[in-house]
Amino acid sequence: MRHFANWCVLGITISSLAAAAYPPINPSATLPPFYQQPIPTRSIFSRLRDGLIRSIWSIPCNEHTKLSGAKATASGSSAPPSTLLARYGGDVVLRFNIASPEEAVALTEAVNVLFLDVWEFNSEWVDIRLAKDVVPSLLGLLPPSLQHAHTPLMHDLAQTIFESYPSPIFDQPPSSTQDDRRPFSPVLQTSESTDQTNIFFRDYQPISVIIPWMRLLRSLFPTHVRMINIGVSYEGRDIPALRVGVHPTNSDKPSGPRKTIVVTGGSHAREWISTSTVNYVAYSFITAYGKTKEMTKLLEEFDWVFIPTLNPDGYVYTWENDRLWRKNRQETSLRFCKGIDLDHSYGFEWDHESSSANNPCSESFAGDGPFQGVEARRFATWARNETQRNNVSIVAFVDLHSYSQQILYPYSYSCATTPPTLENLEELALGLAKAIRLTDGGEAYGVTAACEGSVVGTSTADKKSAHARMESGGGSALDWFYHELQVKYSYQIKLRDTGSYGFLLPSKHIVPTGKEALAAMEYMGQFLLGNKGIEKEHGEEEGEGEARLAESKEGADGEDDVLISDGREEEKDDDDDSEDGEWELGFELRRRRRK
């Protein structure tokens, strides 16, 4: 009953938070006009009462809308405000297809000359935001082969930005389904059955809602949740995090350093889906404790530190002023060009040579020195203190970004240096991609070294050849954690999508993207426990799992790789040496041969 009461309070309070504090409005903000219309004031008792009634009896939100006198407005029929049209009304996003190193060099130089906003890139294409009247100038700087090798991704950027902001809380009631109308029952539902109707994940949330939500989780689940502070941002905001885990209570058993997995998001302010995904994974881990053996064991064996946004100043700015702001809000040598790209500000292989990295007006400005980015410096200091003074061993680091659906491993700064644990990095990365793909509706994620995602190569066999980069790869959090803190499993995961919406991913993708990341984190935990991707299905007994594995081995007919019924792969012999092999569609592990 205590857990049930916690769940009731959690649901009611989240509803109240969203209704009362959602969203924070700056009078000069470029948000839709109806966000600034006052909502009739109702007492907190009334909000709690109505939330309880809706939660228990599943009364549709439109009934409340009638009571409050609010008039719903379909967001699709609304036009962006004049301020948003003035800023982005003439902008488009173009995708250029890259076929040769020469084309990459030419496009890189043109982007630097015109100070364009590169949204995303890989070895095949580059997405660029620019004003329509700048398109002729850009094409004039490009070779003939590129002048017709582009396609528009977004014809009306201002409208897409406008639609990415959440609607008023009761404007669009969720569709009524049989699950929504189910009668009240004291049976505790799992998080998987409630995430679709969880009001917190129906829309992106501002930081004024996220922080009280984190405090609420800490209060409701004190046995395995702590709220910590990573540091203070440039503008004086806390960088909050949730530390989730259950520490052993057996005092007779000596305990070594606490194994910890760090999951971060929001280094780039406009990547809202990364912040929502960190919150979704944290919520899923917290509410799954004690329900399944697998998840409970992961929280007993590891501490999980979830940091929704490393860049709170920039994140607030995207809500109140500019939805597409990327950097932090730090002053630079040019007063009219604020901000440092935090993911280029770390001390390992910090790069100030490229034209984009040393220009304060560039979206990838690295600062005037290593760790000049305040939030990056505070995060690195926290991580060092944890490992050196607090008996913590960071065994994995996952930095969530968007977009392009890729799992990247070190190094980012150069492909000329091979990471010493390359085989392990590739093995786990391919397993993460497969775990994502096997989720319900899971997308295909590519796996590659972070440097290869920003370099065009002349040959797939020659991975050490260097060509023009769209932006510097030096000074990344990925490389710093891997090399300086020696975190063996360090990854950057670029979430949905592949360009249809880019940074403006609709809120309907929050839960599906969260489920993909959750599957990846569960897989990572099992891998670090030594299961190597073989996980017992829910309710399966130990003997059944061994029998299923034995059957799989018998059916393999001597193959080096063993495919089991859940689609995961496992090595037949842990002492196998690696053999050069081709990656098959980026998802299957390399073939191994015995000594």
Backbone torsions as a table, in degrees:
resi	resn	phi	psi	omega
1	MET	NA	-31.7	179.7
2	ARG	-64.6	-42.0	178.4
3	HIS	-64.9	-38.8	179.3
4	PHE	-62.6	-42.1	178.1
5	ALA	-62.4	-39.6	178.1
6	ASN	-60.8	-42.5	-179.2
7	TRP	-65.1	-40.4	178.1
8	CYS	-61.3	-47.7	179.8
9	VAL	-61.8	-40.5	180.0
10	LEU	-60.5	-48.5	-178.9
11	GLY	-64.4	-42.9	-178.0
12	ILE	-66.6	-43.3	-175.1
13	THR	-70.9	-37.0	176.6
14	ILE	-61.7	-41.9	177.3
15	SER	-61.0	-42.8	-179.5
16	SER	-65.7	-41.0	178.7
17	LEU	-60.8	-45.4	-177.2
18	ALA	-66.6	-36.7	-178.4
19	ALA	-75.7	-35.2	-173.1
20	ALA	-89.7	-34.6	-172.2
21	ALA	-115.2	18.0	-166.8
22	TYR	-120.4	125.8	-19.7
23	PRO	-96.3	168.3	176.4
24	PRO	-71.0	134.5	-173.7
25	ILE	-115.4	128.7	170.0
26	ASN	-99.1	127.9	-177.2
27	PRO	-56.6	-25.5	-179.7
28	SER	-96.3	9.5	-175.3
29	ALA	-70.6	158.4	178.5
30	THR	-95.1	33.6	179.5
31	LEU	-85.1	161.6	178.4
32	PRO	-54.5	146.7	-175.4
33	PRO	-60.2	-33.9	-175.1
34	PHE	-70.2	-13.7	174.7
35	TYR	-67.6	-24.2	-175.9
36	GLN	-93.4	1.1	177.1
37	GLN	-79.8	132.1	-177.8
38	PRO	-66.1	141.5	176.2
39	ILE	-100.3	135.6	-178.8
40	PRO	-50.5	130.2	-177.3
41	THR	-71.0	131.4	177.9
42	ARG	-128.7	145.8	-177.9
43	SER	-66.1	156.6	179.5
44	ILE	-63.8	-32.3	177.2
45	PHE	-62.9	-41.0	179.1
46	SER	-64.4	-40.3	-179.9
47	ARG	-66.8	-42.8	177.9
48	LEU	-64.0	-41.8	179.6
49	ARG	-61.5	-49.1	-178.1
50	ASP	-65.1	-36.4	177.9
51	GLY	-63.9	-40.7	178.6
52	LEU	-63.4	-43.9	-179.3
53	ILE	-62.9	-43.9	-179.4
54	ARG	-66.9	-36.7	-177.5
55	SER	-68.1	-40.1	-174.5
56	ILE	-82.6	-45.8	-174.7
57	TRP	-102.1	6.0	174.8
58	SER	52.5	44.6	176.4
59	ILE	-73.1	126.8	-179.4
60	PRO	-57.3	148.4	-177.1
61	CYS	-64.9	-24.0	-178.3
62	ASN	-67.1	-22.0	174.6
63	GLU	-65.7	-41.0	177.5
64	HIS	-66.5	-35.0	179.3
65	THR	-60.0	-40.3	178.7
66	LYS	-64.0	-39.5	-178.3
67	LEU	-66.6	-38.5	-176.2
68	SER	-81.1	-13.5	179.0
69	GLY	81.8	6.7	179.7
70	ALA	-77.6	147.2	-180.0
71	LYS	-110.0	123.0	-178.5
72	ALA	-71.7	143.2	177.9
73	THR	-130.2	121.6	-179.3
74	ALA	-65.7	124.7	-176.2
75	SER	-64.9	-30.3	-178.8
76	GLY	-65.5	-23.9	-178.6
77	SER	-94.7	-0.7	-178.8
78	SER	-89.0	149.5	178.4
79	ALA	-102.5	148.1	178.0
80	PRO	-61.1	149.4	177.6
81	PRO	-67.9	163.3	-175.4
82	SER	-62.3	-35.1	-180.0
83	THR	-64.8	-38.7	178.7
84	LEU	-70.0	-39.4	177.5
85	LEU	-64.5	-37.4	179.9
86	ALA	-65.4	-35.1	-177.2
87	ARG	-81.1	-43.7	-171.7
88	TYR	-125.7	3.3	-175.9
89	GLY	-60.9	-26.4	-178.6
90	GLY	-104.0	15.5	-176.3
91	ASP	-100.6	152.3	174.6
92	VAL	-135.8	163.9	173.6
93	VAL	-117.6	121.2	-178.5
94	LEU	-112.1	142.5	173.6
95	ARG	-108.2	121.7	176.2
96	PHE	-101.3	128.9	177.2
97	ASN	-88.8	125.3	-175.3
98	ILE	-101.8	126.3	-177.4
99	ALA	-115.3	-10.3	-177.0
100	SER	-154.3	159.4	175.7
101	PRO	-60.3	-33.3	179.9
102	GLU	-64.5	-39.4	177.4
103	GLU	-65.9	-37.8	178.2
104	ALA	-64.2	-41.1	178.9
105	VAL	-62.8	-46.5	-177.6
106	ALA	-63.7	-42.9	-179.1
107	LEU	-68.3	-38.7	178.1
108	THR	-61.2	-46.1	-179.9
109	GLU	-64.2	-40.8	179.9
110	ALA	-65.4	-40.6	178.3
111	VAL	-61.5	-41.7	-179.2
112	ASN	-69.5	-35.6	179.5
113	VAL	-66.9	-41.1	-174.7
114	LEU	-94.5	-0.7	-179.6
115	PHE	53.3	53.1	-177.5
116	LEU	-88.1	158.8	-178.7
117	ASP	-93.5	103.7	177.3
118	VAL	-81.7	116.7	-178.1
119	TRP	-77.9	-53.2	-177.1
120	GLU	-157.3	162.4	-179.1
121	PHE	-162.2	156.8	167.4
122	ASN	-147.4	-161.8	-175.9
123	SER	-75.6	-6.0	-176.4
124	GLU	-115.2	-29.0	-176.1
125	TRP	-149.1	163.8	178.2
126	VAL	-138.0	129.1	176.3
127	ASP	-101.9	128.7	-175.3
128	ILE	-130.9	132.5	172.3
129	ARG	-97.1	132.5	179.7
130	LEU	-158.1	161.2	176.8
131	ALA	-72.7	147.8	-178.0
132	LYS	-59.6	-36.3	-177.6
133	ASP	-76.0	-6.4	176.6
134	VAL	-93.2	-14.3	-177.4
135	VAL	-56.3	-46.6	178.3
136	PRO	-58.9	-38.5	179.2
137	SER	-64.5	-41.3	178.8
138	LEU	-63.8	-47.8	-178.2
139	LEU	-63.6	-30.9	178.8
140	GLY	-67.5	-22.7	179.2
141	LEU	-90.1	-5.7	-174.4
142	LEU	-101.6	155.1	175.6
143	PRO	-68.3	159.8	-178.2
144	PRO	-54.8	-32.6	-177.7
145	SER	-65.7	-23.7	179.9
146	LEU	-97.3	-14.8	-174.7
147	GLN	-67.6	-20.1	177.6
148	HIS	-122.9	14.8	-177.7
149	ALA	-104.1	40.8	-179.3
150	HIS	-136.4	151.8	178.0
151	THR	-135.6	144.4	177.8
152	PRO	-77.4	136.3	175.8
153	LEU	-97.1	-36.0	-178.7
154	MET	-136.4	114.6	-179.4
155	HIS	-80.9	-32.3	-177.3
156	ASP	-125.7	83.5	-174.8
157	LEU	-65.0	-39.2	-177.9
158	ALA	-61.4	-42.5	179.5
159	GLN	-66.0	-39.4	179.0
160	THR	-65.0	-40.0	176.3
161	ILE	-63.1	-45.9	-179.2
162	PHE	-57.1	-42.1	-177.8
163	GLU	-74.6	-15.8	179.9
164	SER	-77.0	-21.2	175.7
165	TYR	-74.8	143.6	-178.9
166	PRO	-68.4	150.0	174.8
167	SER	-76.5	162.7	173.5
168	PRO	-53.1	149.0	-165.2
169	ILE	-56.8	-30.6	-176.7
170	PHE	-111.4	12.3	-177.2
171	ASP	-70.5	-39.2	-175.5
172	GLN	-125.5	91.8	-179.6
173	PRO	-65.4	146.6	179.2
174	PRO	-65.0	150.1	179.4
175	SER	-62.9	140.2	-177.7
176	SER	-81.1	121.4	178.0
177	THR	-121.4	174.3	179.8
178	GLN	-62.6	-36.0	178.8
179	ASP	-66.0	-36.0	-179.7
180	ASP	-65.0	-29.2	-175.2
181	ARG	-97.5	10.5	-177.6
182	ARG	-66.1	146.2	-177.8
183	PRO	-70.1	163.2	178.2
184	PHE	-62.3	137.9	178.0
185	SER	-145.9	139.0	179.0
186	PRO	-75.9	-3.8	-179.6
187	VAL	-70.5	127.1	-177.7
188	LEU	-74.1	124.8	179.8
189	GLN	-87.0	149.1	177.7
190	THR	-76.1	162.1	-178.5
191	SER	-63.0	-30.1	-179.1
192	GLU	-64.6	-30.3	-177.2
193	SER	-86.8	-10.1	-176.2
194	THR	-114.8	-8.7	-173.4
195	ASP	-67.9	-28.7	-179.5
196	GLN	-68.0	-28.1	-178.8
197	THR	-105.6	4.6	178.0
198	ASN	-72.0	117.1	-173.5
199	ILE	-62.9	-26.4	-177.3
200	PHE	-66.0	-31.3	-176.2
201	PHE	-102.7	11.1	175.2
202	ARG	-77.8	-24.6	-178.3
203	ASP	-142.3	164.7	169.6
204	TYR	-67.9	146.9	-175.2
205	GLN	-117.1	139.8	174.0
206	PRO	-74.0	165.9	-176.3
207	ILE	-67.3	-24.8	178.1
208	SER	-69.6	-14.9	173.6
209	VAL	-100.0	-36.4	-176.3
210	ILE	-63.1	-45.2	-175.9
211	ILE	-66.0	-47.0	174.8
212	PRO	-60.9	-34.2	176.7
213	TRP	-63.0	-41.4	177.8
214	MET	-65.0	-41.8	177.3
215	ARG	-62.5	-37.1	179.1
216	LEU	-64.1	-44.0	178.0
217	LEU	-61.8	-41.0	177.1
218	ARG	-60.8	-40.1	-177.8
219	SER	-72.2	-36.4	-176.2
220	LEU	-81.6	-24.5	-177.4
221	PHE	-128.6	60.8	-174.8
222	PRO	-68.5	-16.5	-178.4
223	THR	-69.1	-27.8	-175.8
224	HIS	-140.6	13.9	179.5
225	VAL	-129.9	130.3	171.3
226	ARG	-128.9	143.3	175.5
227	MET	-102.1	125.5	-176.5
228	ILE	-123.3	168.2	179.6
229	ASN	-119.5	119.3	-178.5
230	ILE	-73.4	-33.2	-177.9
231	GLY	167.4	-166.4	-178.4
232	VAL	-121.3	136.0	-177.9
233	SER	-75.5	176.7	179.9
234	TYR	-59.4	-39.8	-178.9
235	GLU	-90.1	8.6	172.9
236	GLY	92.7	11.9	177.6
237	ARG	-87.4	146.4	173.7
238	ASP	-69.3	150.5	171.8
239	ILE	-107.2	91.1	-171.5
240	PRO	-80.4	157.0	177.1
241	ALA	-150.2	157.5	173.5
242	LEU	-110.2	124.5	173.8
243	ARG	-101.1	116.8	-173.3
244	VAL	-115.6	123.8	178.7
245	GLY	169.9	159.2	179.8
246	VAL	-117.9	116.8	-177.1
247	HIS	-84.2	144.0	179.9
248	PRO	-63.2	147.1	-177.6
249	THR	-108.3	1.2	-179.6
250	ASN	-80.1	101.3	-176.2
251	SER	-72.5	-17.3	180.0
252	ASP	-77.2	-20.7	-177.7
253	LYS	-93.3	119.7	-179.4
254	PRO	-64.5	138.8	-178.5
255	SER	-112.4	131.7	175.8
256	GLY	-86.9	-167.0	177.3
257	PRO	-57.3	138.5	-178.8
258	ARG	-72.9	118.6	178.1
259	LYS	-67.5	129.6	-172.7
260	THR	-133.9	139.7	176.3
261	ILE	-116.4	125.8	-176.6
262	VAL	-106.4	126.7	179.3
263	VAL	-122.7	121.6	-176.0
264	THR	-123.0	159.9	174.9
265	GLY	-149.7	173.6	171.7
266	GLY	69.8	20.4	174.4
267	SER	-61.1	-38.2	172.9
268	HIS	-102.1	121.5	-165.7
269	ALA	-60.5	-36.8	-173.4
270	ARG	-76.9	-7.4	-177.3
271	GLU	-87.9	68.8	-174.5
272	TRP	-59.6	-33.2	-176.4
273	ILE	-64.7	-27.5	178.7
274	SER	-68.6	-39.8	177.8
275	THR	-66.1	-46.0	179.2
276	SER	-63.3	-35.0	-178.6
277	THR	-70.2	-40.5	175.4
278	VAL	-59.5	-43.5	178.9
279	ASN	-63.2	-40.0	-178.8
280	TYR	-65.2	-45.1	-179.6
281	VAL	-65.1	-42.0	178.6
282	ALA	-60.7	-47.6	-179.9
283	TYR	-60.0	-42.0	-178.7
284	SER	-65.9	-41.9	177.8
285	PHE	-64.9	-44.4	-175.9
286	ILE	-63.1	-46.7	-174.8
287	THR	-81.1	-10.5	178.7
288	ALA	-90.3	-10.8	-177.7
289	TYR	-61.9	130.1	179.9
290	GLY	85.8	-4.1	-178.7
291	LYS	-98.9	-36.4	177.2
292	THR	-128.8	147.3	-179.3
293	LYS	-62.8	-39.8	-175.6
294	GLU	-63.5	-50.2	-177.9
295	MET	-68.5	-38.0	178.5
296	THR	-61.6	-41.9	179.7
297	LYS	-65.1	-37.1	179.0
298	LEU	-63.3	-34.9	179.1
299	LEU	-80.5	-21.0	176.8
300	GLU	-82.5	-31.8	-176.4
301	GLU	-88.9	-25.6	-176.3
302	PHE	-132.8	152.8	161.2
303	ASP	-94.2	137.5	177.5
304	TRP	-114.9	120.3	179.2
305	VAL	-105.6	115.3	-177.9
306	PHE	-107.5	119.4	-179.3
307	ILE	-116.2	101.6	-174.8
308	PRO	-61.8	-41.0	178.5
309	THR	-146.0	121.7	174.5
310	LEU	-81.1	-8.2	-174.5
311	ASN	-126.9	66.4	-175.6
312	PRO	-64.2	-33.4	179.1
313	ASP	-63.3	-47.8	178.7
314	GLY	-64.7	-37.9	-179.6
315	TYR	-63.5	-44.2	176.7
316	VAL	-62.1	-39.1	-178.9
317	TYR	-63.8	-34.9	178.1
318	THR	-67.4	-27.0	178.5
319	TRP	-82.0	-32.6	-170.8
320	GLU	-104.5	-17.5	-174.9
321	ASN	-137.7	-62.3	-171.8
322	ASP	-132.3	108.3	-176.7
323	ARG	-59.8	-27.4	-174.2
324	LEU	-101.4	17.3	177.0
325	TRP	-67.4	137.6	-173.2
326	ARG	-111.1	-44.6	-169.9
327	LYS	-84.6	-175.8	171.0
328	ASN	-79.5	-168.2	-175.0
329	ARG	-114.5	31.1	-175.6
330	GLN	-80.0	145.9	175.6
331	GLU	-68.5	147.1	176.6
332	THR	-125.2	-173.9	-179.9
333	SER	-68.2	-19.3	174.9
334	LEU	-107.3	117.1	-172.4
335	ARG	-61.3	-31.2	-176.4
336	PHE	-90.4	2.3	177.8
337	CYS	-125.4	90.5	-178.7
338	LYS	-86.6	158.1	166.2
339	GLY	101.9	142.6	174.8
340	ILE	-124.3	138.0	175.9
341	ASP	-74.2	108.4	-174.3
342	LEU	-62.0	-31.2	-176.7
343	ASP	-81.6	7.0	169.6
344	HIS	-121.7	12.9	-171.4
345	SER	-103.6	-4.1	-177.2
346	TYR	-77.0	160.8	-167.1
347	GLY	-77.5	-20.8	-176.6
348	PHE	-80.9	122.2	180.0
349	GLU	51.3	42.5	175.9
350	TRP	-62.4	135.5	-171.8
351	ASP	-119.3	122.7	177.1
352	HIS	-122.1	12.4	-174.4
353	GLU	-88.5	-34.7	-176.6
354	SER	-67.9	153.0	-176.1
355	SER	-66.5	-29.0	179.0
356	SER	-77.2	-36.4	-175.4
357	ALA	-72.1	-25.7	-176.9
358	ASN	-103.6	12.5	179.0
359	ASN	-109.0	113.0	-177.2
360	PRO	-58.7	-22.0	179.6
361	CYS	-85.4	-7.1	180.0
362	SER	-76.2	147.7	177.3
363	GLU	-67.9	-18.2	-179.7
364	SER	-112.8	27.6	179.6
365	PHE	-58.7	125.9	-174.1
366	ALA	-92.5	-0.5	-176.3
367	GLY	91.4	177.8	-179.4
368	ASP	-92.6	-0.5	178.9
369	GLY	-170.2	163.2	179.1
370	PRO	-58.3	138.5	177.4
371	PHE	62.0	24.0	174.3
372	GLN	-68.2	-29.6	175.5
373	GLY	-64.1	116.7	-172.4
374	VAL	-58.0	-48.4	-175.7
375	GLU	-65.8	-36.9	176.2
376	ALA	-64.2	-42.0	179.2
377	ARG	-64.4	-42.1	180.0
378	ARG	-66.0	-39.8	179.8
379	PHE	-65.3	-43.6	179.4
380	ALA	-65.5	-39.4	177.8
381	THR	-63.5	-42.9	177.4
382	TRP	-59.9	-45.6	-177.7
383	ALA	-63.7	-41.2	178.5
384	ARG	-65.4	-42.4	179.1
385	ASN	-62.5	-38.6	179.0
386	GLU	-61.0	-44.4	-175.4
387	THR	-78.9	-31.3	-174.9
388	GLN	-93.5	-26.1	-172.5
389	ARG	-123.6	-20.9	-171.9
390	ASN	-111.8	19.7	174.5
391	ASN	56.2	45.5	-180.0
392	VAL	-117.8	140.1	173.4
393	SER	-121.0	108.5	179.0
394	ILE	-78.4	110.9	-175.1
395	VAL	-97.1	-15.7	178.2
396	ALA	-154.8	146.8	178.3
397	PHE	-134.5	127.4	-179.4
398	VAL	-127.7	118.8	-179.3
399	ASP	-109.7	111.6	-176.5
400	LEU	-88.4	135.1	178.1
401	HIS	-138.1	-178.3	167.9
402	SER	-145.0	153.8	2.7
403	TYR	-130.7	-174.6	174.0
404	SER	123.7	-5.0	174.8
405	GLN	55.5	65.8	179.3
406	GLN	-136.5	147.7	171.3
407	ILE	-111.7	114.7	-173.5
408	LEU	-110.9	139.5	176.9
409	TYR	-123.7	165.4	-176.3
410	PRO	-62.2	154.7	3.0
411	TYR	-100.0	156.7	176.1
412	SER	-95.3	-32.4	-171.8
413	TYR	-73.1	-27.1	-176.8
414	SER	-164.1	147.6	173.3
415	CYS	-92.7	-2.3	-178.3
416	ALA	-75.3	-19.2	-179.9
417	THR	-109.3	128.3	179.8
418	THR	-93.9	126.4	177.8
419	PRO	-63.0	140.1	-175.4
420	PRO	-64.4	-23.4	179.9
421	THR	-109.8	37.9	-175.3
422	LEU	-55.2	-44.4	-177.4
423	GLU	-59.8	-43.9	179.5
424	ASN	-66.3	-42.0	179.3
425	LEU	-59.8	-44.7	-179.3
426	GLU	-67.0	-41.3	-177.2
427	GLU	-60.7	-49.4	-179.2
428	LEU	-69.7	-38.9	-179.7
429	ALA	-60.7	-41.8	178.6
430	LEU	-67.2	-35.0	175.8
431	GLY	-66.7	-38.9	177.0
432	LEU	-62.9	-43.7	179.3
433	ALA	-62.5	-38.6	-179.8
434	LYS	-70.4	-39.3	177.4
435	ALA	-61.4	-39.1	177.4
436	ILE	-64.4	-45.5	-176.6
437	ARG	-65.4	-28.9	-176.9
438	LEU	-84.7	-2.8	174.5
439	THR	-71.6	163.3	179.6
440	ASP	-65.2	111.7	-177.1
441	GLY	77.0	17.6	-176.9
442	GLY	-64.9	144.4	-180.0
443	GLU	-90.1	163.3	176.5
444	ALA	-85.2	126.1	177.9
445	TYR	-112.9	134.5	175.6
446	GLY	-82.1	159.3	179.2
447	VAL	-127.7	127.0	-180.0
448	THR	-163.1	166.7	171.8
449	ALA	-69.4	145.8	-176.9
450	ALA	-61.1	-32.4	179.6
451	CYS	-67.8	-34.9	-178.0
452	GLU	-70.1	-22.5	178.8
453	GLY	-72.1	-12.8	-177.7
454	SER	-125.3	12.9	-177.4
455	VAL	-129.3	136.9	173.5
456	VAL	-95.1	124.4	-178.1
457	GLY	-104.4	152.2	178.3
458	THR	-82.1	-20.3	-177.2
459	SER	-150.6	139.0	177.5
460	THR	-69.2	-23.1	179.6
461	ALA	-77.6	-29.3	-178.9
462	ASP	-98.2	86.6	-175.9
463	LYS	-83.0	-7.5	-177.0
464	LYS	-97.4	-0.9	177.7
465	SER	-74.4	139.4	-176.4
466	ALA	-110.8	137.7	178.0
467	HIS	-135.2	-172.2	-175.4
468	ALA	-63.5	138.1	176.0
469	ARG	-104.8	144.9	173.4
470	MET	-70.2	-29.8	172.7
471	GLU	-155.3	160.2	-179.9
472	SER	-63.6	145.4	176.4
473	GLY	-103.5	3.7	-178.2
474	GLY	-78.2	159.8	175.3
475	GLY	72.3	24.9	-176.9
476	SER	-85.0	153.4	174.5
477	ALA	-64.3	-35.3	179.2
478	LEU	-56.3	-52.0	-178.4
479	ASP	-69.2	-37.6	-177.0
480	TRP	-65.0	-45.7	179.2
481	PHE	-65.0	-39.0	-178.1
482	TYR	-69.8	-46.5	-173.2
483	HIS	-87.7	-46.4	-174.1
484	GLU	-80.6	-43.7	178.6
485	LEU	-92.9	-5.4	178.2
486	GLN	56.3	44.4	173.8
487	VAL	-81.5	110.0	-169.6
488	LYS	-60.9	-36.9	-178.4
489	TYR	-114.6	93.4	-179.6
490	SER	-119.9	130.8	-175.7
491	TYR	-141.3	152.3	165.4
492	GLN	-117.2	123.5	-179.5
493	ILE	-110.5	121.3	176.0
494	LYS	-96.4	117.6	-171.0
495	LEU	-81.4	-169.7	178.9
496	ARG	-58.0	155.9	-3.7
497	ASP	-110.2	-148.3	178.4
498	THR	-110.4	16.6	172.4
499	GLY	132.9	-13.9	-178.9
500	SER	-60.8	-39.6	178.0
501	TYR	-120.4	-21.3	179.8
502	GLY	62.0	-126.2	-179.8
503	PHE	-74.3	-8.7	-175.1
504	LEU	-104.1	39.2	-177.7
505	LEU	-58.9	127.0	179.9
506	PRO	-60.0	153.3	-175.2
507	SER	-65.2	-18.6	178.6
508	LYS	-65.7	-14.0	178.8
509	HIS	-91.3	-2.2	-176.9
510	ILE	-61.9	-51.7	-177.8
511	VAL	-68.1	-48.2	177.6
512	PRO	-58.1	-41.1	177.9
513	THR	-66.7	-39.5	177.1
514	GLY	-61.6	-39.7	179.0
515	LYS	-64.7	-37.8	177.5
516	GLU	-63.7	-46.2	179.3
517	ALA	-65.7	-37.4	178.4
518	LEU	-62.3	-44.3	177.8
519	ALA	-60.9	-39.1	179.2
520	ALA	-66.0	-42.1	-179.3
521	MET	-69.1	-37.2	175.1
522	GLU	-62.6	-43.7	178.9
523	TYR	-61.8	-43.4	179.3
524	MET	-60.1	-45.5	179.1
525	GLY	-59.8	-44.9	179.0
526	GLN	-64.2	-38.8	178.5
527	PHE	-61.8	-44.4	-179.3
528	LEU	-69.7	-21.7	174.2
529	LEU	-78.4	-7.0	178.8
530	GLY	98.9	5.7	-178.1
531	ASN	-77.8	-17.8	176.6
532	LYS	52.6	38.2	174.9
533	GLY	92.2	-10.3	177.6
534	ILE	-90.8	111.3	-176.9
535	GLU	-125.5	137.0	177.5
536	LYS	-69.9	140.1	176.3
537	GLU	-72.0	157.5	-178.4
538	HIS	-57.1	130.2	176.8
539	GLY	84.4	0.0	-177.8
540	GLU	-84.6	134.4	179.5
541	GLU	-81.2	162.6	-176.7
542	GLU	-58.0	-46.3	-178.5
543	GLY	-63.2	-37.1	179.8
544	GLU	-64.1	-39.9	179.6
545	GLY	-64.0	-41.6	179.1
546	GLU	-65.7	-40.0	179.4
547	ALA	-64.7	-40.8	179.9
548	ARG	-64.3	-39.9	178.2
549	LEU	-65.7	-40.5	179.7
550	ALA	-62.7	-42.6	178.6
551	GLU	-62.0	-38.7	179.5
552	SER	-64.8	-40.1	179.5
553	LYS	-65.3	-40.4	179.5
554	GLU	-63.8	-34.0	-178.5
555	GLY	-81.0	-4.3	-176.6
556	ALA	-80.6	-17.8	177.9
557	ASP	54.3	44.0	173.9
558	GLY	82.0	4.4	177.9
559	GLU	-62.6	147.4	177.6
560	ASP	-67.5	-36.7	179.5
561	ASP	-97.5	141.1	-178.5
562	VAL	-111.5	124.0	177.6
563	LEU	-103.8	121.1	-178.7
564	ILE	-103.3	175.9	-167.4
565	SER	-65.3	-23.5	-178.8
566	ASP	-89.4	6.8	174.2
567	GLY	88.5	-2.5	180.0
568	ARG	-87.3	155.3	-178.3
569	GLU	-113.1	151.7	-179.0
570	GLU	-145.0	147.1	176.2
571	GLU	-72.2	144.1	-179.6
572	LYS	-80.6	-26.0	-180.0
573	ASP	-139.6	122.7	-177.5
574	ASP	-65.9	-16.0	-177.4
575	ASP	-95.3	9.7	-178.9
576	ASP	-64.1	145.5	172.3
577	ASP	-94.5	154.3	-177.9
578	SER	-79.3	151.5	176.2
579	GLU	-130.5	141.5	180.0
580	ASP	-58.9	133.1	-179.0
581	GLY	-154.9	163.0	179.5
582	GLU	-86.4	142.5	171.4
583	TRP	-79.1	130.6	-179.1
584	GLU	-98.5	106.0	179.3
585	LEU	59.4	18.9	177.2
586	GLY	73.1	11.3	-174.8
587	PHE	-123.3	-25.5	-174.7
588	GLU	-95.7	143.9	-179.3
589	LEU	-69.1	155.2	177.6
590	ARG	-63.4	151.9	174.0
591	ARG	-69.1	144.7	177.0
592	ARG	-122.2	151.1	174.6
593	ARG	-123.2	150.2	-179.0
594	ARG	-75.5	157.9	177.7
595	LYS	-66.5	NA	NA
